[in-house]
Amino acid sequence: MPLAQSLLDARRHFLEVGLMMARSSWIYAGRQVEPTPLYINLSYPQPAYSDIYQRYFNCPVYFSQANNAIVFRSADLRVKPVGSNPDLLSYSEQQLDVSSRQAPNLESNWAARTRAILKHGGVPFLEAAEVAKRLNVSGSALRRHLSDENTSFRQQLQNIRENLAKQYLEREELAIFEVANLMGYSETAAFSRSFKQWTGLSPKQYREKGADS
């Protein structure tokens, strides 16, 4: 067997073991409830026995994804698990708060997965066709799924752009022209126009408002 294939099989094996270990820890204090993930993303190709994944985890499992992730409903994440670490819990809650502010509709399955792929792809942002490909659906199917959730690819992309721009602007060591470059704009004026369309404020006004608050 070629070395590359052997490494891929080993990686898949370790991830599968990790998934089984993670599932065994999904027993929550007091209620003994096993929460069901919204979906699971796996970076390796779909194996011949993929139907076992669906039955074992009782949720959609997507292969050949940009990253590995297990996504739960926010309500399940708020339940205190057995043997919890208070310090780790505090840190995780802070990270969840940041994520929820950046992506307010996390329970929206297709919207959440679209945002996750856009975030992972970085700047320049991926086109809708590429995002659909990574989600293993057609472009028209992705548009339909997002429409069913009362959103669109354009809205999700704007959400990512706006939040990323705000994060950069909150870093005072970055000049506005540097933020524009990081956002993929060759001209600061073009970035400023876009940012004002998103927020109603110019980048300078947004930064000054943050300094005043």
Number of C-alpha atoms within 10 A of each C-alpha: 5 6 8 9 10 11 11 12 13 12 14 17 12 11 16 14 12 12 14 13 11 11 16 10 11 16 14 16 13 10 8 11 12 13 18 15 17 17 19 20 19 19 16 18 13 13 11 7 8 13 11 11 16 15 10 10 18 14 14 13 18 22 19 16 18 17 13 15 14 13 18 16 16 12 9 16 14 10 14 14 17 13 8 10 10 10 9 10 14 11 11 13 14 12 11 14 13 12 12 13 11 17 19 13 12 19 15 17 16 22 23 18 18 21 20 17 20 23 16 12 13 14 14 11 18 16 12 19 14 15 23 20 14 18 21 15 13 16 16 12 12 23 19 15 16 21 14 12 14 11 16 19 20 12 13 18 18 15 17 20 21 19 15 18 19 17 12 19 22 15 11 10 9 13 13 19 16 15 21 23 15 16 19 14 18 12 11 16 12 11 22 19 14 19 21 15 12 15 12 12 16 17 23 13 12 18 18 13 11 11 10 7 5
